């Protein structure tokens, strides 16, 4: 399934600036917002985490990533040890797919390939002279040898620095106090920024823990999309992932207004509504999205009470 293109709204740009401040100043930042406003999607986009997760260490032909942020979703059931191991694993994965790691791999793999070629070319001569060589004497086709280069490669890979400068923890509401203390410990020893993302009230909950809250430098409320943002998304033909068609029906003014009215700036609801509009348009073979089409799509949705 193809991933939908991410359109950077004004709310996302505010969030990105908030993240940049936390990264630059090595602060703890709190981000909270109502469900469905786009916190998780924005955080993953900022960290380029979909791209990071899709990479595998040593994949041939892939360039390294210049990414400094780690994205982690706190599990429902968590312990300090699990949080510690999860963050270590995420940071190691980022290190393995970083541009610094890829540079070392390319350089050392080139040297190893040349050493193997030289040894292969001289192998017949080595076999011919093997009988008269003294027991303790060795003849190598390359200097350094393949074995020596392999050891050097391993050492240089281990020496590649962790590029992480910011850790983003989503669903921070799930963290128990001891797990929260573990996250704080990672922040204290790592000289990195930290962002905790959760529901409204997260900042009040953390205020009860002065050791953690005293380290908070920024607080950001992730608000719902503004009307102009929704109009931009619709007019730019943004579609949820997996939706594609050869002809794009246009939306008239009343159709756009109906989308704005129903979604109320909730990004998740916008995603669901556009999927239902796609279904209605396809079934009825329409070429324009009107308010009637939007209302028909609305009837298939379950919309919670604010």
C-alpha positions in Angstrom: 0.0 0.0 0.0 1.4 3.4 -1.0 1.9 5.9 1.7 -0.1 9.1 1.4 2.0 12.3 0.8 2.3 14.4 3.9 1.2 18.0 3.5 2.8 20.3 6.0 0.0 22.4 7.6 0.6 25.4 9.7 0.0 23.4 12.8 2.7 20.9 11.7 5.1 23.7 11.2 4.5 25.0 14.7 5.1 21.5 16.0 8.3 21.1 14.0 9.6 24.4 15.4 8.8 23.1 18.9 10.8 19.9 18.1 13.7 22.0 16.8 13.8 24.0 19.9 13.9 20.9 22.1 16.6 19.4 20.0 18.7 22.5 19.8 18.5 23.4 23.5 18.5 19.8 24.9 15.2 20.4 26.8 12.3 18.2 27.7 9.2 19.3 25.8 5.6 18.4 26.4 3.1 18.1 23.5 -0.5 17.5 24.2 -3.7 17.5 22.1 -7.0 16.0 21.6 -7.3 12.6 19.9 -7.1 12.6 16.1 -5.5 16.0 15.6 -2.4 14.5 14.0 0.2 14.4 16.8 1.5 10.9 16.0 1.5 11.4 12.2 3.3 14.7 12.6 5.9 13.3 15.0 6.7 10.3 12.7 7.0 12.7 9.8 9.3 15.0 11.7 11.5 12.1 12.7 11.3 10.5 9.2 10.5 7.4 11.2 8.7 5.6 8.4 11.8 5.9 6.3 14.1 4.8 9.2 12.0 1.8 10.0 12.0 0.7 6.3 15.8 0.6 6.2 17.8 -2.5 7.1 21.5 -2.5 8.1 23.7 -3.4 5.2 21.1 -3.1 2.5 23.1 -2.7 -0.7 22.6 0.5 -2.8 21.0 2.5 0.0 22.4 5.8 1.1 22.7 6.6 4.8 20.1 8.8 6.5 21.0 12.2 8.1 18.4 11.8 10.9 18.8 12.9 14.5 15.4 12.0 16.0 14.1 8.7 17.4 10.4 8.0 17.6 9.0 5.5 20.1 5.5 4.6 21.1 5.1 3.6 24.7 3.4 0.2 25.0 0.3 -0.2 27.1 2.1 -2.5 29.5 5.6 -1.1 30.3 8.4 -1.4 32.8 11.5 0.7 33.3 13.7 -2.1 31.9 11.5 -2.5 28.8 11.5 1.2 28.1 15.3 1.3 28.4 15.7 -1.7 26.1 13.2 -0.3 23.5 15.0 3.0 23.4 18.4 1.4 23.1 17.1 -0.8 20.2 15.6 2.2 18.4 18.8 4.3 18.8 20.9 1.4 17.6 18.7 1.0 14.5 19.1 4.7 13.7 22.8 4.4 14.1 23.0 1.5 11.8 21.2 3.3 9.0 22.9 6.7 9.5 25.1 8.3 6.9 28.1 7.9 9.2 27.6 4.2 9.3 27.0 4.0 5.6 30.2 5.9 4.9 32.3 3.4 7.0 30.6 0.5 5.3 31.3 1.8 1.8 34.9 2.6 2.5 35.7 -0.7 4.2 33.7 -2.9 1.8 35.7 -1.3 -1.1 39.0 -2.2 0.6 37.7 -5.8 1.4 36.6 -6.3 -2.2 40.1 -5.3 -3.5 41.8 -7.5 -0.9 39.7 -10.5 -1.9 40.4 -9.9 -5.6 44.2 -9.8 -5.0 44.1 -13.0 -2.9 42.0 -14.8 -5.5 44.4 -13.8 -8.3 47.5 -14.9 -6.4 46.0 -18.1 -5.0 47.5 -20.4 -7.6 51.0 -19.1 -6.9 50.4 -19.5 -3.1 49.3 -23.1 -3.6 52.4 -23.8 -5.8 54.9 -22.4 -3.2 53.1 -23.7 -0.1 55.4 -26.8 0.3 58.7 -24.9 0.5 57.5 -22.1 2.8 58.9 -22.3 6.4 56.3 -23.4 8.9 56.1 -20.0 10.6 56.3 -17.9 7.4 53.2 -16.7 5.5 52.8 -15.1 2.1 49.7 -12.9 1.7 48.4 -11.5 -1.5 47.3 -8.2 0.1 48.4 -6.0 2.9 46.5 -5.6 5.0 44.9 -9.0 4.7 41.2 -9.8 4.4 41.2 -10.9 8.0 42.8 -7.8 9.2 40.4 -5.6 7.2 37.4 -7.5 8.6 38.6 -6.8 12.1 39.2 -3.1 11.3 35.8 -2.9 9.7 34.2 -4.3 12.9 36.1 -1.8 15.1 35.2 1.2 12.9 31.5 0.2 12.9 31.5 0.0 16.7 33.1 3.4 16.8 30.4 5.1 14.8 28.7 7.6 17.1 25.0 7.5 18.0 23.4 10.3 15.9 20.4 10.6 18.2 19.8 14.2 19.4 16.1 14.0 20.2 13.9 11.2 21.5 10.1 11.5 20.9 7.9 9.3 23.1 4.3 9.0 21.9 1.5 7.9 24.1 3.4 9.1 27.1 0.2 8.9 29.2 0.7 5.2 29.4 4.1 5.5 31.2 4.0 4.5 34.8 5.9 6.7 37.2 8.9 4.4 37.3 9.0 4.1 33.6 8.8 7.9 33.4 11.8 8.1 35.7 13.6 5.8 33.3 12.9 8.1 30.5 14.2 11.0 32.6 17.4 9.0 33.3 18.0 8.5 29.6 17.6 12.3 29.2 19.9 13.1 32.0 22.9 11.0 30.8 22.5 11.5 27.1 22.8 15.2 26.5 19.8 15.0 24.2 16.3 16.5 23.8 13.2 14.7 24.9 9.6 15.2 23.8 6.6 13.5 25.6 3.4 13.4 23.5 0.0 12.7 25.1 -3.5 13.8 25.8 -4.6 17.0 27.4 -3.8 16.8 31.1 -0.4 15.3 30.6 1.3 18.5 31.7 -0.8 18.6 34.9 0.1 15.0 35.7 3.8 15.6 35.2 3.6 18.7 37.4 3.2 16.4 40.4 6.7 15.1 39.8 9.1 18.1 40.3 12.3 16.2 39.4 10.9 15.6 35.9 8.8 18.7 35.5 11.7 21.1 36.6 13.5 19.9 33.4 10.6 20.8 31.1 11.6 23.7 28.8 8.7 23.9 26.4 5.0 23.0 26.3 3.1 22.8 23.0 -0.6 22.3 22.5 -1.3 20.5 19.2 -4.5 22.1 18.0 -7.1 21.0 15.4 -6.7 22.0 11.8 -7.9 25.4 10.8 -10.5 25.9 8.1 -7.8 27.1 5.7 -5.7 24.0 6.4 -8.6 21.7 5.5 -9.4 23.6 2.4 -5.7 23.4 1.3 -5.7 19.7 1.9 -8.9 19.1 -0.1 -7.9 21.5 -2.9 -4.4 19.9 -3.2 -6.2 16.6 -3.7 -4.6 15.0 -0.6 -5.8 11.5 -0.2 -5.4 8.9 2.7 -2.9 6.1 2.0 -4.3 3.4 -0.3 -6.7 5.7 -2.2 -5.9 6.2 -5.8 -7.9 6.6 -9.0 -7.3 7.5 -12.6 -9.7 10.5 -12.5 -9.9 13.0 -9.6 -13.4 14.4 -9.0 -13.3 18.0 -8.0 -15.1 19.4 -4.9 -17.4 22.4 -5.2 -17.5 25.1 -2.6 -20.5 23.6 -0.8 -18.7 20.2 -0.7 -15.6 21.7 0.8 -17.7 23.6 3.4 -19.5 20.4 4.3 -16.1 18.6 4.9 -14.9 21.5 7.1 -18.2 21.5 9.1 -18.2 17.7 9.7 -14.6 17.2 10.5 -14.2 20.2 12.7 -10.4 20.2 12.1 -9.9 16.6 13.3 -7.3 15.1 11.1 -8.3 11.5 11.8 -11.9 12.2 11.1 -10.9 13.9 7.9 -9.0 10.8 6.8 -12.1 8.6 7.5 -14.5 11.0 5.8 -12.4 11.1 2.6 -12.3 7.4 2.5 -16.1 7.2 2.6 -16.4 10.0 0.0 -14.1 7.9 -2.2 -16.5 4.9 -1.8 -19.6 7.0 -2.5 -18.0 8.6 -5.6 -16.8 5.2 -6.9 -20.1 3.4 -6.4 -22.1 6.2 -8.1 -19.5 7.1 -10.7 -19.6 10.8 -9.9 -17.2 13.5 -11.1 -17.9 16.1 -8.5 -18.0 16.1 -4.7 -21.0 18.0 -3.5 -22.4 18.6 -0.1 -24.9 15.8 -0.7 -22.0 13.4 -1.4 -20.3 14.5 1.8 -23.5 14.0 3.8 -24.0 10.6 2.4 -20.4 9.7 3.4 -21.0 11.2 6.8 -23.9 8.7 7.5 -21.4 5.8 7.4 -19.2 7.2 10.1 -19.3 6.9 13.8 -18.4 10.3 15.2 -17.9 10.6 18.9 -19.3 13.4 21.0 -16.8 16.2 21.8 
